[in-house]
Amino acid sequence: MHLNTNLKHVETGKQLNEILQEHENVMICCGRMGPMCIPVYFAMEELEREPEYSHIRFYDMLFDLPDARAIRELPECRGFMGLPFTVYYRKGKVVKATSGIQSKEQITTILDEFFKG
């Protein structure tokens, strides 16, 4: 089961670990198809097509999957109350995590800070 987006989907913890081992810069948005999450997915879909962000891999993950606990239970996500949980990984380590709706500009600020090409 996965989200109805044009992003690549993470469906298992094993798959998440493989992605983090294979790619240096990863953004994962863990949420549902709701009003706080959809704008983030849309912004990620746009950013994925932009050449200046081609060195970043963009994924979504359904919040309700059992294996999504790998995101939900991160120390960086402790205390998050709103969906989506968006996690930015560099070289397999969390460099930033946010919750709730984000604009494309807010996302690009984080990408530019942590993933400068």
N, CA, C and O atoms as a Tinker XYZ file with bonds, in Angstrom:
   468  protein
     1  N      0.844000   -1.182000    0.000000    73     2
     2  CA     0.000000    0.000000    0.000000    64     1     3
     3  C      0.891000    1.247000    0.000000    63     2     4     5
     4  O      1.884000    1.313000    0.724000    81     3
     5  N      0.519000    2.230000   -0.822000    73     3     6
     6  CA     1.314000    3.453000   -0.878000    64     5     7
     7  C      0.430000    4.653000   -1.158000    63     6     8     9
     8  O     -0.758000    4.519000   -1.453000    81     7
     9  N      1.026000    5.815000   -1.061000    73     7    10
    10  CA     0.302000    7.065000   -1.287000    64     9    11
    11  C      0.088000    7.303000   -2.777000    63    10    12    13
    12  O      0.855000    6.830000   -3.615000    81    11
    13  N     -0.960000    8.038000   -3.084000    73    11    14
    14  CA    -1.293000    8.354000   -4.465000    64    13    15
    15  C     -0.568000    9.638000   -4.891000    63    14    16    17
    16  O     -1.186000   10.688000   -5.071000    81    15
    17  N      0.750000    9.526000   -5.045000    73    15    18
    18  CA     1.571000   10.650000   -5.509000    64    17    19
    19  C      2.431000   10.169000   -6.670000    63    18    20    21
    20  O      2.451000    8.982000   -6.996000    81    19
    21  N      3.135000   11.101000   -7.281000    73    19    22
    22  CA     4.068000   10.755000   -8.353000    64    21    23
    23  C      5.487000   10.561000   -7.816000    63    22    24    25
    24  O      6.431000   10.413000   -8.592000    81    23
    25  N      5.633000   10.563000   -6.516000    73    23    26
    26  CA     6.938000   10.338000   -5.902000    64    25    27
    27  C      7.229000    8.850000   -5.843000    63    26    28    29
    28  O      6.326000    8.024000   -5.982000    81    27
    29  N      8.494000    8.513000   -5.636000    73    27    30
    30  CA     8.842000    7.120000   -5.359000    64    29    31
    31  C      8.368000    6.816000   -3.946000    63    30    32    33
    32  O      8.414000    7.678000   -3.068000    81    31
    33  N      7.914000    5.590000   -3.732000    73    31    34
    34  CA     7.323000    5.209000   -2.453000    64    33    35
    35  C      8.261000    4.314000   -1.656000    63    34    36    37
    36  O      8.941000    3.451000   -2.211000    81    35
    37  N      8.286000    4.535000   -0.344000    73    35    38
    38  CA     8.976000    3.646000    0.585000    64    37    39
    39  C      7.882000    2.845000    1.277000    63    38    40    41
    40  O      6.957000    3.412000    1.857000    81    39
    41  N      7.995000    1.532000    1.211000    73    39    42
    42  CA     6.939000    0.697000    1.776000    64    41    43
    43  C      7.409000   -0.208000    2.908000    63    42    44    45
    44  O      6.584000   -0.748000    3.645000    81    43
    45  N      8.731000   -0.384000    3.058000    73    43    46
    46  CA     9.239000   -1.253000    4.119000    64    45    47
    47  C     10.466000   -0.614000    4.767000    63    46    48    49
    48  O     11.132000    0.242000    4.184000    81    47
    49  N     10.736000   -1.057000    5.981000    73    47    50
    50  CA    11.938000   -0.605000    6.655000    64    49    51
    51  C     13.189000   -1.037000    5.926000    63    50    52    53
    52  O     14.169000   -0.294000    5.870000    81    51
    53  N     13.163000   -2.230000    5.370000    73    51    54
    54  CA    14.307000   -2.733000    4.596000    64    53    55
    55  C     14.575000   -1.828000    3.394000    63    54    56    57
    56  O     15.720000   -1.472000    3.115000    81    55
    57  N     13.506000   -1.463000    2.689000    73    55    58
    58  CA    13.641000   -0.574000    1.538000    64    57    59
    59  C     14.202000    0.786000    1.985000    63    58    60    61
    60  O     15.063000    1.348000    1.308000    81    59
    61  N     13.729000    1.307000    3.097000    73    59    62
    62  CA    14.235000    2.576000    3.622000    64    61    63
    63  C     15.733000    2.488000    3.881000    63    62    64    65
    64  O     16.485000    3.381000    3.492000    81    63
    65  N     16.166000    1.422000    4.532000    73    63    66
    66  CA    17.599000    1.253000    4.806000    64    65    67
    67  C     18.418000    1.183000    3.526000    63    66    68    69
    68  O     19.503000    1.760000    3.454000    81    67
    69  N     17.911000    0.481000    2.514000    73    67    70
    70  CA    18.617000    0.385000    1.229000    64    69    71
    71  C     18.740000    1.754000    0.580000    63    70    72    73
    72  O     19.800000    2.105000    0.061000    81    71
    73  N     17.656000    2.534000    0.608000    73    71    74
    74  CA    17.668000    3.876000    0.016000    64    73    75
    75  C     18.717000    4.739000    0.713000    63    74    76    77
    76  O     19.477000    5.450000    0.055000    81    75
    77  N     18.757000    4.676000    2.036000    73    75    78
    78  CA    19.700000    5.507000    2.788000    64    77    79
    79  C     21.144000    5.074000    2.567000    63    78    80    81
    80  O     22.054000    5.898000    2.661000    81    79
    81  N     21.370000    3.798000    2.275000    73    79    82
    82  CA    22.722000    3.321000    1.975000    64    81    83
    83  C     23.146000    3.701000    0.562000    63    82    84    85
    84  O     24.320000    3.975000    0.314000    81    83
    85  N     22.187000    3.718000   -0.367000    73    83    86
    86  CA    22.504000    3.938000   -1.779000    64    85    87
    87  C     22.577000    5.408000   -2.182000    63    86    88    89
    88  O     23.222000    5.744000   -3.175000    81    87
    89  N     21.918000    6.291000   -1.417000    73    87    90
    90  CA    21.828000    7.699000   -1.815000    64    89    91
    91  C     22.306000    8.607000   -0.684000    63    90    92    93
    92  O     21.948000    8.424000    0.479000    81    91
    93  N     23.117000    9.581000   -1.054000    73    91    94
    94  CA    23.692000   10.484000   -0.061000    64    93    95
    95  C     22.666000   11.457000    0.502000    63    94    96    97
    96  O     22.655000   11.713000    1.706000    81    95
    97  N     21.798000   12.007000   -0.358000    73    95    98
    98  CA    20.840000   13.039000    0.042000    64    97    99
    99  C     19.420000   12.550000   -0.204000    63    98   100   101
   100  O     19.034000   12.283000   -1.342000    81    99
   101  N     18.642000   12.436000    0.877000    73    99   102
   102  CA    17.297000   11.871000    0.777000    64   101   103
   103  C     16.327000   12.715000    1.589000    63   102   104   105
   104  O     16.612000   13.114000    2.718000    81   103
   105  N     15.177000   12.976000    0.987000    73   103   106
   106  CA    14.057000   13.631000    1.675000    64   105   107
   107  C     12.883000   12.664000    1.637000    63   106   108   109
   108  O     12.485000   12.201000    0.568000    81   107
   109  N     12.324000   12.358000    2.823000    73   107   110
   110  CA    11.178000   11.460000    2.903000    64   109   111
   111  C     10.051000   12.175000    3.624000    63   110   112   113
   112  O     10.232000   12.698000    4.724000    81   111
   113  N      8.891000   12.192000    2.994000    73   111   114
   114  CA     7.704000   12.778000    3.592000    64   113   115
   115  C      6.775000   11.639000    3.991000    63   114   116   117
   116  O      6.278000   10.902000    3.139000    81   115
   117  N      6.547000   11.504000    5.282000    73   115   118
   118  CA     5.750000   10.415000    5.831000    64   117   119
   119  C      4.401000   10.992000    6.262000    63   118   120   121
   120  O      4.315000   11.747000    7.230000    81   119
   121  N      3.355000   10.624000    5.528000    73   119   122
   122  CA     2.060000   11.209000    5.830000    64   121   123
   123  C      0.906000   10.427000    5.240000    63   122   124   125
   124  O      1.002000    9.226000    4.989000    81   123
   125  N     -0.180000   11.134000    5.027000    73   123   126
   126  CA    -1.405000   10.582000    4.445000    64   125   127
   127  C     -1.824000   11.492000    3.295000    63   126   128   129
   128  O     -1.165000   12.494000    3.015000    81   127
   129  N     -2.918000   11.140000    2.636000    73   127   130
   130  CA    -3.448000   11.989000    1.564000    64   129   131
   131  C     -4.422000   12.991000    2.186000    63   130   132   133
   132  O     -5.633000   12.902000    1.985000    81   131
   133  N     -3.880000   13.937000    2.937000    73   131   134
   134  CA    -4.693000   14.931000    3.620000    64   133   135
   135  C     -4.228000   16.337000    3.313000    63   134   136   137
   136  O     -3.208000   16.525000    2.650000    81   135
   137  N     -4.971000   17.334000    3.791000    73   135   138
   138  CA    -4.708000   18.733000    3.432000    64   137   139
   139  C     -3.375000   19.286000    3.910000    63   138   140   141
   140  O     -2.867000   20.243000    3.326000    81   139
   141  N     -2.799000   18.711000    4.952000    73   139   142
   142  CA    -1.499000   19.192000    5.423000    64   141   143
   143  C     -0.351000   18.533000    4.655000    63   142   144   145
   144  O      0.746000   19.086000    4.576000    81   143
   145  N     -0.605000   17.374000    4.103000    73   143   146
   146  CA     0.441000   16.592000    3.438000    64   145   147
   147  C      0.520000   16.859000    1.935000    63   146   148   149
   148  O      1.616000   16.957000    1.381000    81   147
   149  N     -0.614000   16.975000    1.282000    73   147   150
   150  CA    -0.639000   17.085000   -0.179000    64   149   151
   151  C      0.211000   18.247000   -0.699000    63   150   152   153
   152  O      0.921000   18.064000   -1.688000    81   151
   153  N      0.174000   19.440000   -0.079000    73   151   154
   154  CA     1.052000   20.513000   -0.587000    64   153   155
   155  C      2.536000   20.169000   -0.504000    63   154   156   157
   156  O      3.321000   20.609000   -1.344000    81   155
   157  N      2.923000   19.391000    0.496000    73   155   158
   158  CA     4.332000   18.997000    0.622000    64   157   159
   159  C      4.690000   18.027000   -0.498000    63   158   160   161
   160  O      5.740000   18.163000   -1.126000    81   159
   161  N      3.814000   17.042000   -0.755000    73   159   162
   162  CA     4.070000   16.110000   -1.865000    64   161   163
   163  C      4.176000   16.873000   -3.189000    63   162   164   165
   164  O      5.066000   16.608000   -3.997000    81   163
   165  N      3.263000   17.818000   -3.399000    73   163   166
   166  CA     3.259000   18.591000   -4.644000    64   165   167
   167  C      4.575000   19.360000   -4.797000    63   166   168   169
   168  O      5.166000   19.370000   -5.876000    81   167
   169  N      5.030000   20.002000   -3.723000    73   167   170
   170  CA     6.300000   20.743000   -3.777000    64   169   171
   171  C      7.461000   19.793000   -4.069000    63   170   172   173
   172  O      8.357000   20.128000   -4.845000    81   171
   173  N      7.450000   18.617000   -3.454000    73   171   174
   174  CA     8.513000   17.639000   -3.699000    64   173   175
   175  C      8.510000   17.176000   -5.149000    63   174   176   177
   176  O      9.573000   17.019000   -5.751000    81   175
   177  N      7.330000   16.956000   -5.714000    73   175   178
   178  CA     7.236000   16.544000   -7.117000    64   177   179
   179  C      7.826000   17.616000   -8.023000    63   178   180   181
   180  O      8.511000   17.294000   -8.994000    81   179
   181  N      7.569000   18.893000   -7.718000    73   179   182
   182  CA     8.141000   19.988000   -8.508000    64   181   183
   183  C      9.659000   20.034000   -8.356000    63   182   184   185
   184  O     10.385000   20.157000   -9.343000    81   183
   185  N     10.128000   19.936000   -7.126000    73   183   186
   186  CA    11.571000   20.015000   -6.860000    64   185   187
   187  C     12.330000   18.864000   -7.498000    63   186   188   189
   188  O     13.466000   19.032000   -7.942000    81   187
   189  N     11.703000   17.699000   -7.544000    73   187   190
   190  CA    12.337000   16.524000   -8.140000    64   189   191
   191  C     12.663000   16.760000   -9.618000    63   190   192   193
   192  O     13.600000   16.165000  -10.150000    81   191
   193  N     11.895000   17.619000  -10.274000    73   191   194
   194  CA    12.109000   17.908000  -11.701000    64   193   195
   195  C     13.116000   19.040000  -11.934000    63   194   196   197
   196  O     13.530000   19.270000  -13.070000    81   195
   197  N     13.506000   19.739000  -10.884000    73   195   198
   198  CA    14.404000   20.882000  -11.041000    64   197   199
   199  C     15.864000   20.422000  -11.030000    63   198   200   201
   200  O     16.287000   19.715000  -10.115000    81   199
   201  N     16.634000   20.825000  -12.046000    73   199   202
   202  CA    18.029000   20.356000  -12.176000    64   201   203
   203  C     18.897000   20.636000  -10.949000    63   202   204   205
   204  O     19.766000   19.831000  -10.615000    81   203
   205  N     18.675000   21.762000  -10.278000    73   203   206
   206  CA    19.537000   22.086000   -9.136000    64   205   207
   207  C     19.319000   21.164000   -7.931000    63   206   208   209
   208  O     20.080000   21.204000   -6.964000    81   207
   209  N     18.270000   20.332000   -8.001000    73   207   210
   210  CA    18.015000   19.383000   -6.919000    64   209   211
   211  C     18.115000   17.931000   -7.400000    63   210   212   213
   212  O     17.597000   17.022000   -6.752000    81   211
   213  N     18.775000   17.722000   -8.523000    73   211   214
   214  CA    18.895000   16.375000   -9.094000    64   213   215
   215  C     19.762000   15.450000   -8.235000    63   214   216   217
   216  O     19.719000   14.232000   -8.405000    81   215
   217  N     20.540000   16.014000   -7.323000    73   215   218
   218  CA    21.398000   15.208000   -6.441000    64   217   219
   219  C     20.655000   14.749000   -5.178000    63   218   220   221
   220  O     21.250000   14.123000   -4.301000    81   219
   221  N     19.362000   15.061000   -5.088000    73   219   222
   222  CA    18.545000   14.678000   -3.936000    64   221   223
   223  C     17.490000   13.682000   -4.394000    63   222   224   225
   224  O     16.911000   13.838000   -5.469000    81   223
   225  N     17.239000   12.662000   -3.585000    73   223   226
   226  CA    16.190000   11.676000   -3.870000    64   225   227
   227  C     14.977000   12.007000   -3.002000    63   226   228   229
   228  O     15.095000   12.210000   -1.793000    81   227
   229  N     13.823000   12.056000   -3.640000    73   227   230
   230  CA    12.573000   12.419000   -2.967000    64   229   231
   231  C     11.665000   11.194000   -2.879000    63   230   232   233
   232  O     11.426000   10.515000   -3.877000    81   231
   233  N     11.163000   10.920000   -1.673000    73   231   234
   234  CA    10.300000    9.762000   -1.442000    64   233   235
   235  C      9.131000   10.136000   -0.540000    63   234   236   237
   236  O      9.192000   11.101000    0.221000    81   235
   237  N      8.066000    9.347000   -0.645000    73   235   238
   238  CA     6.992000    9.435000    0.332000    64   237   239
   239  C      6.865000    8.091000    1.034000    63   238   240   241
   240  O      7.357000    7.069000    0.555000    81   239
   241  N      6.193000    8.118000    2.180000    73   239   242
   242  CA     5.927000    6.891000    2.922000    64   241   243
   243  C      4.594000    7.065000    3.634000    63   242   244   245
   244  O      4.355000    8.092000    4.270000    81   243
   245  N      3.738000    6.078000    3.529000    73   243   246
   246  CA     2.434000    6.118000    4.175000    64   245   247
   247  C      2.627000    6.036000    5.692000    63   246   248   249
   248  O      3.225000    5.086000    6.198000    81   247
   249  N      2.124000    7.024000    6.402000    73   247   250
   250  CA     2.299000    7.140000    7.842000    64   249   251
   251  C      1.779000    5.915000    8.595000    63   250   252   253
   252  O      2.324000    5.545000    9.636000    81   251
   253  N      0.732000    5.291000    8.072000    73   251   254
   254  CA     0.072000    4.191000    8.778000    64   253   255
   255  C      0.683000    2.817000    8.513000    63   254   256   257
   256  O      0.224000    1.824000    9.078000    81   255
   257  N      1.695000    2.740000    7.677000    73   255   258
   258  CA     2.368000    1.456000    7.480000    64   257   259
   259  C      3.078000    1.050000    8.766000    63   258   260   261
   260  O      3.633000    1.906000    9.455000    81   259
   261  N      3.070000   -0.230000    9.100000    73   259   262
   262  CA     3.809000   -0.657000   10.291000    64   261   263
   263  C      5.288000   -0.236000   10.241000    63   262   264   265
   264  O      5.839000    0.194000   11.254000    81   263
   265  N      5.920000   -0.355000    9.090000    73   263   266
   266  CA     7.348000   -0.019000    8.978000    64   265   267
   267  C      7.618000    1.487000    9.010000    63   266   268   269
   268  O      8.774000    1.903000    9.088000    81   267
   269  N      6.570000    2.303000    8.950000    73   267   270
   270  CA     6.758000    3.757000    9.059000    64   269   271
   271  C      7.202000    4.145000   10.467000    63   270   272   273
   272  O      7.543000    5.301000   10.716000    81   271
   273  N      7.197000    3.188000   11.378000    73   271   274
   274  CA     7.712000    3.478000   12.721000    64   273   275
   275  C      9.181000    3.894000   12.646000    63   274   276   277
   276  O      9.677000    4.583000   13.537000    81   275
   277  N      9.877000    3.477000   11.585000    73   275   278
   278  CA    11.269000    3.892000   11.399000    64   277   279
   279  C     11.374000    5.414000   11.283000    63   278   280   281
   280  O     12.410000    5.988000   11.618000    81   279
   281  N     10.327000    6.059000   10.819000    73   279   282
   282  CA    10.253000    7.527000   10.751000    64   281   283
   283  C      9.568000    8.057000   12.016000    63   282   284   285
   284  O     10.088000    8.950000   12.685000    81   283
   285  N      8.406000    7.502000   12.331000    73   283   286
   286  CA     7.599000    8.001000   13.463000    64   285   287
   287  C      8.366000    7.998000   14.778000    63   286   288   289
   288  O      8.163000    8.877000   15.616000    81   287
   289  N      9.251000    7.009000   14.968000    73   287   290
   290  CA     9.932000    6.846000   16.253000    64   289   291
   291  C     11.337000    7.449000   16.294000    63   290   292   293
   292  O     12.076000    7.234000   17.254000    81   291
   293  N     11.701000    8.191000   15.272000    73   291   294
   294  CA    13.004000    8.862000   15.301000    64   293   295
   295  C     13.052000    9.858000   16.459000    63   294   296   297
   296  O     12.056000   10.529000   16.730000    81   295
   297  N     14.184000    9.965000   17.143000    73   295   298
   298  CA    14.297000   10.971000   18.212000    64   297   299
   299  C     13.995000   12.382000   17.699000    63   298   300   301
   300  O     13.435000   13.207000   18.421000    81   299
   301  N     14.372000   12.648000   16.446000    73   299   302
   302  CA    14.155000   13.977000   15.856000    64   301   303
   303  C     12.671000   14.272000   15.638000    63   302   304   305
   304  O     12.290000   15.430000   15.465000    81   303
   305  N     11.833000   13.237000   15.644000    73   303   306
   306  CA    10.390000   13.412000   15.433000    64   305   307
   307  C      9.609000   13.358000   16.750000    63   306   308   309
   308  O      8.387000   13.510000   16.758000    81   307
   309  N     10.301000   13.146000   17.836000    73   307   310
   310  CA     9.641000   13.085000   19.141000    64   309   311
   311  C      8.921000   14.410000   19.398000    63   310   312   313
   312  O      9.509000   15.478000   19.232000    81   311
   313  N      7.701000   14.344000   19.786000    73   311   314
   314  CA     6.941000   15.548000   20.077000    64   313   315
   315  C      6.195000   16.109000   18.879000    63   314   316   317
   316  O      5.414000   17.049000   19.030000    81   315
   317  N      6.414000   15.557000   17.694000    73   315   318
   318  CA     5.673000   16.031000   16.531000    64   317   319
   319  C      4.201000   15.702000   16.715000    63   318   320   321
   320  O      3.854000   14.595000   17.128000    81   319
   321  N      3.334000   16.661000   16.411000    73   319   322
   322  CA     1.905000   16.458000   16.579000    64   321   323
   323  C      1.155000   16.410000   15.240000    63   322   324   325
   324  O      0.114000   15.762000   15.136000    81   323
   325  N      1.680000   17.091000   14.224000    73   323   326
   326  CA     0.951000   17.186000   12.960000    64   325   327
   327  C      1.653000   16.477000   11.825000    63   326   328   329
   328  O      2.879000   16.371000   11.788000    81   327
   329  N      0.850000   15.999000   10.908000    73   327   330
   330  CA     1.384000   15.361000    9.701000    64   329   331
   331  C      1.612000   16.417000    8.643000    63   330   332   333
   332  O      0.981000   17.473000    8.671000    81   331
   333  N      2.507000   16.144000    7.711000    73   331   334
   334  CA     3.388000   14.987000    7.611000    64   333   335
   335  C      4.635000   15.165000    8.471000    63   334   336   337
   336  O      4.959000   16.267000    8.912000    81   335
   337  N      5.320000   14.054000    8.695000    73   335   338
   338  CA     6.655000   14.079000    9.263000    64   337   339
   339  C      7.594000   14.060000    8.056000    63   338   340   341
   340  O      7.569000   13.118000    7.264000    81   339
   341  N      8.404000   15.077000    7.916000    73   339   342
   342  CA     9.333000   15.154000    6.795000    64   341   343
   343  C     10.751000   15.077000    7.349000    63   342   344   345
   344  O     11.140000   15.854000    8.221000    81   343
   345  N     11.510000   14.121000    6.822000    73   343   346
   346  CA    12.850000   13.868000    7.349000    64   345   347
   347  C     13.862000   13.995000    6.212000    63   346   348   349
   348  O     13.670000   13.470000    5.115000    81   347
   349  N     14.936000   14.704000    6.511000    73   347   350
   350  CA    16.014000   14.949000    5.557000    64   349   351
   351  C     17.242000   14.182000    6.034000    63   350   352   353
   352  O     17.707000   14.362000    7.160000    81   351
   353  N     17.757000   13.327000    5.160000    73   351   354
   354  CA    18.911000   12.489000    5.495000    64   353   355
   355  C     20.106000   12.872000    4.614000    63   354   356   357
   356  O     19.959000   13.102000    3.413000    81   355
   357  N     21.270000   12.934000    5.223000    73   355   358
   358  CA    22.522000   13.106000    4.478000    64   357   359
   359  C     23.469000   12.011000    4.945000    63   358   360   361
   360  O     23.775000   11.896000    6.132000    81   359
   361  N     23.920000   11.220000    4.005000    73   359   362
   362  CA    24.822000   10.096000    4.295000    64   361   363
   363  C     24.238000    9.179000    5.371000    63   362   364   365
   364  O     24.949000    8.712000    6.260000    81   363
   365  N     22.926000    8.931000    5.272000    73   363   366
   366  CA    22.274000    7.996000    6.171000    64   365   367
   367  C     21.893000    8.544000    7.530000    63   366   368   369
   368  O     21.283000    7.833000    8.329000    81   367
   369  N     22.237000    9.793000    7.814000    73   367   370
   370  CA    21.951000   10.401000    9.114000    64   369   371
   371  C     20.908000   11.512000    8.963000    63   370   372   373
   372  O     20.893000   12.237000    7.968000    81   371
   373  N     20.046000   11.628000    9.960000    73   371   374
   374  CA    19.046000   12.700000    9.949000    64   373   375
   375  C     19.754000   14.024000   10.178000    63   374   376   377
   376  O     20.486000   14.188000   11.154000    81   375
   377  N     19.528000   14.976000    9.266000    73   375   378
   378  CA    20.097000   16.314000    9.441000    64   377   379
   379  C     19.021000   17.338000    9.792000    63   378   380   381
   380  O     19.319000   18.417000   10.305000    81   379
   381  N     17.757000   16.984000    9.507000    73   379   382
   382  CA    16.648000   17.894000    9.803000    64   381   383
   383  C     15.356000   17.095000    9.751000    63   382   384   385
   384  O     15.222000   16.167000    8.954000    81   383
   385  N     14.410000   17.458000   10.602000    73   383   386
   386  CA    13.080000   16.851000   10.568000    64   385   387
   387  C     12.065000   17.941000   10.884000    63   386   388   389
   388  O     12.286000   18.777000   11.761000    81   387
   389  N     10.957000   17.923000   10.165000    73   387   390
   390  CA     9.898000   18.909000   10.379000    64   389   391
   391  C      8.555000   18.198000   10.409000    63   390   392   393
   392  O      8.422000   17.069000    9.938000    81   391
   393  N      7.563000   18.879000   10.970000    73   391   394
   394  CA     6.214000   18.329000   10.917000    64   393   395
   395  C      5.260000   19.418000   10.459000    63   394   396   397
   396  O      5.513000   20.611000   10.626000    81   395
   397  N      4.165000   18.974000    9.879000    73   395   398
   398  CA     3.155000   19.901000    9.402000    64   397   399
   399  C      3.423000   20.366000    7.986000    63   398   400   401
   400  O      4.413000   19.997000    7.353000    81   399
   401  N      2.512000   21.182000    7.521000    73   399   402
   402  CA     2.582000   21.685000    6.152000    64   401   403
   403  C      3.813000   22.570000    5.981000    63   402   404   405
   404  O      4.191000   23.311000    6.888000    81   403
   405  N      4.425000   22.482000    4.819000    73   403   406
   406  CA     5.554000   23.333000    4.463000    64   405   407
   407  C      5.358000   23.834000    3.044000    63   406   408   409
   408  O      4.843000   23.117000    2.186000    81   407
   409  N      5.768000   25.058000    2.805000    73   407   410
   410  CA     5.725000   25.604000    1.453000    64   409   411
   411  C      6.963000   25.139000    0.692000    63   410   412   413
   412  O      7.932000   24.662000    1.282000    81   411
   413  N      6.910000   25.287000   -0.605000    73   411   414
   414  CA     8.075000   24.952000   -1.430000    64   413   415
   415  C      9.283000   25.788000   -0.995000    63   414   416   417
   416  O     10.407000   25.288000   -0.978000    81   415
   417  N      9.059000   27.035000   -0.649000    73   415   418
   418  CA    10.144000   27.908000   -0.219000    64   417   419
   419  C     10.770000   27.413000    1.082000    63   418   420   421
   420  O     11.992000   27.431000    1.225000    81   419
   421  N      9.940000   26.971000    2.034000    73   419   422
   422  CA    10.479000   26.437000    3.287000    64   421   423
   423  C     11.311000   25.184000    3.021000    63   422   424   425
   424  O     12.370000   24.997000    3.619000    81   423
   425  N     10.833000   24.342000    2.132000    73   423   426
   426  CA    11.557000   23.113000    1.795000    64   425   427
   427  C     12.883000   23.448000    1.115000    63   426   428   429
   428  O     13.919000   22.884000    1.468000    81   427
   429  N     12.857000   24.354000    0.152000    73   427   430
   430  CA    14.101000   24.688000   -0.562000    64   429   431
   431  C     15.126000   25.325000    0.382000    63   430   432   433
   432  O     16.328000   25.136000    0.198000    81   431
   433  N     14.672000   26.069000    1.378000    73   431   434
   434  CA    15.602000   26.636000    2.363000    64   433   435
   435  C     16.348000   25.514000    3.077000    63   434   436   437
   436  O     17.560000   25.598000    3.274000    81   435
   437  N     15.627000   24.465000    3.464000    73   435   438
   438  CA    16.265000   23.320000    4.137000    64   437   439
   439  C     17.186000   22.584000    3.169000    63   438   440   441
   440  O     18.320000   22.257000    3.520000    81   439
   441  N     16.707000   22.322000    1.954000    73   439   442
   442  CA    17.530000   21.618000    0.966000    64   441   443
   443  C     18.819000   22.378000    0.686000    63   442   444   445
   444  O     19.895000   21.786000    0.612000    81   443
   445  N     18.702000   23.692000    0.532000    73   443   446
   446  CA    19.883000   24.513000    0.233000    64   445   447
   447  C     20.858000   24.543000    1.414000    63   446   448   449
   448  O     22.072000   24.612000    1.217000    81   447
   449  N     20.335000   24.492000    2.620000    73   447   450
   450  CA    21.205000   24.521000    3.799000    64   449   451
   451  C     21.963000   23.202000    3.986000    63   450   452   453
   452  O     23.156000   23.207000    4.291000    81   451
   453  N     21.272000   22.084000    3.803000    73   451   454
   454  CA    21.878000   20.798000    4.143000    64   453   455
   455  C     22.405000   19.998000    2.957000    63   454   456   457
   456  O     23.228000   19.101000    3.139000    81   455
   457  N     21.944000   20.308000    1.741000    73   455   458
   458  CA    22.309000   19.488000    0.583000    64   457   459
   459  C     22.916000   20.295000   -0.551000    63   458   460   461
   460  O     22.738000   19.947000   -1.718000    81   459
   461  N     23.624000   21.356000   -0.232000    73   459   462
   462  CA    24.232000   22.133000   -1.309000    64   461   463
   463  C     25.035000   21.225000   -2.219000    63   462   464   465
   464  O     25.915000   20.490000   -1.769000    81   463
   465  N     24.716000   21.286000   -3.529000    73   463   466
   466  CA    25.355000   20.424000   -4.522000    64   465   467
   467  C     26.799000   20.662000   -4.629000    63   466   468
   468  O     27.475000   20.010000   -5.425000    81   467
